[in-house]
Amino acid sequence: MSAISSRSHRRLAIRWSLVLAAILCAVVIVWLRSHSPNLAAKSRPYVHAGVRGEKVVARNFSVEVRSTSPKLAHAYLTESRQRGAPPFRLGSNGIWVSAVVLVEALEQPGIIDSRLRTRSGWTYPAAGADRPALPGMNLYGTVSSPGLSRSGVFFFELPPDQLEGVHMEMFWQKYAPQPWDSVVDIDLGMDQARVRELLAAAPAELDLRP
C-alpha cells in the first residue's frame, strides 16, 4: 500500500506541476499581449511635425502651409451659378477656416488631402470641391504631379470653440491617413490670444470672386 500510495502522490504532484506551469504560461501570454503594441498601434502613420511657413517633406509628398494661414470667415461670396444673379453666399453653422498651402507630389501623381484635428481629438475633413466652388484654388480632390508644385487653399468648417490648439494634418490620398504611411502635422499656432484676434477680424462675408 505504501508503494502504491507513494506513486499516487508522485503522479498527483506531477499533475499539479503541469497545471501550475500551464497557468503560469497563460499569465505570461496575457501579460505579453497586454504590454505589446497591437496591430493598430504598429500600423499608425509616421508623423512629420512642422509649423507654418516651413516646408515639410513626407514619404510621397511635400507641403508648406503659408505663415499667413489660417484665415476665418463667417461666410464666403462666390460667382453666381446663374448669369446676372447676385453672388452665391456660402454660410456656415460654425466658422470657415482657410489655409493657403503649397503642395507637391514626389514619386507619382496623386491626391493630397487634409483635415483639422482639435485639441480634444476631433477631426474635421477639408470641405468638398464645391464648398466653395473655386476651380484652381480649392485643393480638395485635385491631383498633384511630381515636379509641379501647386498652390491653393484647403477650406474647413468647425465650431469656433474648437479653434484653440487646432492642428492641420495632410496625407496621401483622400479621407484619412493610411496605415504605415506619412502624415504631415502642422501646428497652426492657435493659442487663445490668436483665436480671439482671428475671430474678431473674421468678416461676415468674405468675397472670393476674381
QUIURRA-V146687 format. One record per residue. N is the residue number from 0. PSI is psi in radians with two decimals (NA if undefined). OMEGA is omega in whole degrees, -180 to 180 (* if undefined). NEAR is the number of other ideal C-beta (glycine too) atoms within 10 Angstrom. Layout:
# QUIURRA-V146687
n->N psi->PSI omega->OMEGA near->NEAR
n->N psi->PSI omega->OMEGA near->NEAR
This chain:
# QUIURRA-V146687
n->0 psi->-0.68 omega->-177 near->5
n->1 psi->-0.67 omega->179 near->6
n->2 psi->-0.75 omega->179 near->7
n->3 psi->-0.73 omega->179 near->8
n->4 psi->-0.67 omega->-180 near->9
n->5 psi->-0.72 omega->179 near->10
n->6 psi->-0.66 omega->179 near->10
n->7 psi->-0.73 omega->179 near->10
n->8 psi->-0.68 omega->-180 near->10
n->9 psi->-0.77 omega->178 near->10
n->10 psi->-0.71 omega->179 near->10
n->11 psi->-0.70 omega->179 near->10
n->12 psi->-0.70 omega->179 near->10
n->13 psi->-0.74 omega->180 near->10
n->14 psi->-0.78 omega->180 near->10
n->15 psi->-0.61 omega->177 near->10
n->16 psi->-0.72 omega->178 near->10
n->17 psi->-0.71 omega->179 near->10
n->18 psi->-0.81 omega->180 near->10
n->19 psi->-0.67 omega->178 near->10
n->20 psi->-0.71 omega->179 near->10
n->21 psi->-0.74 omega->179 near->10
n->22 psi->-0.75 omega->180 near->10
n->23 psi->-0.74 omega->178 near->10
n->24 psi->-0.72 omega->180 near->10
n->25 psi->-0.72 omega->179 near->10
n->26 psi->-0.75 omega->180 near->10
n->27 psi->-0.75 omega->180 near->10
n->28 psi->-0.79 omega->179 near->10
n->29 psi->-0.74 omega->-180 near->10
n->30 psi->-0.77 omega->-179 near->10
n->31 psi->-0.71 omega->180 near->9
n->32 psi->-0.67 omega->-178 near->9
n->33 psi->-0.37 omega->-178 near->8
n->34 psi->0.14 omega->178 near->7
n->35 psi->2.53 omega->178 near->9
n->36 psi->2.35 omega->177 near->9
n->37 psi->3.11 omega->-176 near->9
n->38 psi->-0.68 omega->-179 near->8
n->39 psi->-0.71 omega->-180 near->8
n->40 psi->-0.69 omega->-179 near->8
n->41 psi->-0.53 omega->-174 near->10
n->42 psi->0.19 omega->179 near->12
n->43 psi->2.54 omega->178 near->14
n->44 psi->2.66 omega->176 near->20
n->45 psi->2.21 omega->-174 near->11
n->46 psi->2.23 omega->173 near->13
n->47 psi->1.81 omega->-176 near->17
n->48 psi->2.54 omega->178 near->12
n->49 psi->-3.09 omega->179 near->20
n->50 psi->2.95 omega->178 near->13
n->51 psi->2.46 omega->179 near->18
n->52 psi->0.08 omega->-178 near->13
n->53 psi->2.29 omega->176 near->13
n->54 psi->2.25 omega->179 near->12
n->55 psi->2.24 omega->-178 near->18
n->56 psi->2.14 omega->176 near->15
n->57 psi->-2.96 omega->-177 near->21
n->58 psi->-0.80 omega->-172 near->14
n->59 psi->0.16 omega->176 near->18
n->60 psi->2.84 omega->173 near->23
n->61 psi->2.73 omega->-176 near->19
n->62 psi->2.54 omega->172 near->24
n->63 psi->2.07 omega->175 near->21
n->64 psi->2.11 omega->-176 near->27
n->65 psi->2.55 omega->-175 near->14
n->66 psi->-0.32 omega->179 near->11
n->67 psi->-0.15 omega->-179 near->10
n->68 psi->2.68 omega->-1 near->19
n->69 psi->2.97 omega->173 near->25
n->70 psi->2.61 omega->-179 near->16
n->71 psi->2.63 omega->175 near->19
n->72 psi->2.61 omega->178 near->23
n->73 psi->-0.42 omega->178 near->16
n->74 psi->2.75 omega->177 near->16
n->75 psi->2.56 omega->172 near->24
n->76 psi->2.22 omega->178 near->18
n->77 psi->3.02 omega->-180 near->19
n->78 psi->2.48 omega->178 near->15
n->79 psi->2.58 omega->177 near->13
n->80 psi->-0.10 omega->176 near->9
n->81 psi->2.39 omega->-178 near->8
n->82 psi->2.31 omega->177 near->6
n->83 psi->-0.10 omega->180 near->5
n->84 psi->2.82 omega->177 near->9
n->85 psi->2.82 omega->179 near->8
n->86 psi->2.63 omega->179 near->15
n->87 psi->2.26 omega->180 near->16
n->88 psi->2.12 omega->179 near->11
n->89 psi->1.79 omega->-179 near->21
n->90 psi->-3.08 omega->-180 near->12
n->91 psi->2.54 omega->173 near->19
n->92 psi->-0.26 omega->177 near->7
n->93 psi->-1.98 omega->178 near->15
n->94 psi->2.47 omega->175 near->20
n->95 psi->2.37 omega->176 near->24
n->96 psi->2.24 omega->178 near->29
n->97 psi->2.57 omega->178 near->21
n->98 psi->2.19 omega->177 near->24
n->99 psi->2.25 omega->-171 near->19
n->100 psi->2.52 omega->171 near->22
n->101 psi->2.05 omega->-177 near->14
n->102 psi->2.70 omega->177 near->22
n->103 psi->2.28 omega->172 near->19
n->104 psi->2.56 omega->-175 near->21
n->105 psi->-0.58 omega->-174 near->15
n->106 psi->-0.68 omega->-177 near->10
n->107 psi->2.79 omega->178 near->11
n->108 psi->2.56 omega->179 near->10
n->109 psi->3.09 omega->-178 near->17
n->110 psi->2.34 omega->175 near->18
n->111 psi->2.10 omega->-177 near->29
n->112 psi->3.00 omega->-176 near->20
n->113 psi->2.79 omega->174 near->24
n->114 psi->2.83 omega->174 near->19
n->115 psi->2.41 omega->177 near->24
n->116 psi->2.13 omega->-177 near->17
n->117 psi->2.96 omega->179 near->18
n->118 psi->-0.55 omega->-179 near->12
n->119 psi->-0.05 omega->177 near->8
n->120 psi->-0.07 omega->176 near->6
n->121 psi->2.57 omega->177 near->12
n->122 psi->2.50 omega->180 near->12
n->123 psi->1.97 omega->-176 near->18
n->124 psi->2.77 omega->175 near->17
n->125 psi->2.50 omega->179 near->26
n->126 psi->2.71 omega->-177 near->19
n->127 psi->3.06 omega->-175 near->12
n->128 psi->-0.33 omega->179 near->15
n->129 psi->0.21 omega->-179 near->12
n->130 psi->1.39 omega->-4 near->18
n->131 psi->2.81 omega->180 near->22
n->132 psi->1.66 omega->-178 near->16
n->133 psi->1.37 omega->180 near->20
n->134 psi->2.33 omega->-179 near->8
n->135 psi->-0.25 omega->178 near->9
n->136 psi->-0.84 omega->179 near->16
n->137 psi->2.02 omega->-174 near->22
n->138 psi->-0.17 omega->-175 near->25
n->139 psi->2.17 omega->175 near->21
n->140 psi->0.05 omega->180 near->12
n->141 psi->2.58 omega->-178 near->15
n->142 psi->2.24 omega->176 near->10
n->143 psi->2.55 omega->-178 near->23
n->144 psi->2.56 omega->178 near->12
n->145 psi->2.37 omega->178 near->14
n->146 psi->-0.07 omega->-180 near->7
n->147 psi->1.66 omega->179 near->9
n->148 psi->2.56 omega->-177 near->15
n->149 psi->2.24 omega->177 near->16
n->150 psi->2.37 omega->-180 near->14
n->151 psi->-2.85 omega->-174 near->18
n->152 psi->2.40 omega->167 near->20
n->153 psi->2.39 omega->180 near->26
n->154 psi->2.49 omega->-179 near->26
n->155 psi->2.70 omega->170 near->22
n->156 psi->2.34 omega->174 near->18
n->157 psi->2.84 omega->178 near->19
n->158 psi->2.45 omega->-180 near->13
n->159 psi->-0.54 omega->-178 near->16
n->160 psi->-0.01 omega->177 near->10
n->161 psi->0.08 omega->-175 near->20
n->162 psi->-0.65 omega->-175 near->24
n->163 psi->2.19 omega->178 near->15
n->164 psi->0.15 omega->-176 near->16
n->165 psi->2.50 omega->176 near->22
n->166 psi->2.69 omega->177 near->17
n->167 psi->2.22 omega->179 near->26
n->168 psi->2.43 omega->176 near->19
n->169 psi->2.51 omega->-173 near->28
n->170 psi->2.86 omega->-178 near->24
n->171 psi->2.37 omega->-177 near->24
n->172 psi->-3.13 omega->-167 near->13
n->173 psi->2.76 omega->168 near->14
n->174 psi->-0.87 omega->-177 near->11
n->175 psi->2.72 omega->176 near->14
n->176 psi->2.45 omega->-179 near->21
n->177 psi->2.59 omega->178 near->13
n->178 psi->2.47 omega->178 near->11
n->179 psi->0.21 omega->179 near->11
n->180 psi->-2.98 omega->-177 near->16
n->181 psi->2.56 omega->169 near->19
n->182 psi->2.28 omega->177 near->21
n->183 psi->2.20 omega->-178 near->27
n->184 psi->1.98 omega->-177 near->18
n->185 psi->2.13 omega->173 near->24
n->186 psi->2.02 omega->-177 near->15
n->187 psi->0.04 omega->177 near->19
n->188 psi->0.57 omega->-175 near->16
n->189 psi->1.22 omega->173 near->21
n->190 psi->3.10 omega->-174 near->11
n->191 psi->-0.74 omega->-178 near->10
n->192 psi->-0.74 omega->-178 near->9
n->193 psi->-0.64 omega->177 near->14
n->194 psi->-0.78 omega->179 near->19
n->195 psi->-0.74 omega->-180 near->12
n->196 psi->-0.81 omega->-178 near->12
n->197 psi->-0.66 omega->178 near->18
n->198 psi->-0.68 omega->179 near->13
n->199 psi->-0.54 omega->-178 near->8
n->200 psi->-0.11 omega->-176 near->10
n->201 psi->2.11 omega->-180 near->17
n->202 psi->2.66 omega->175 near->14
n->203 psi->-0.60 omega->177 near->8
n->204 psi->2.11 omega->178 near->14
n->205 psi->2.08 omega->-176 near->18
n->206 psi->2.00 omega->-180 near->11
n->207 psi->0.18 omega->179 near->21
n->208 psi->2.52 omega->-179 near->11
n->209 psi->NA omega->* near->7
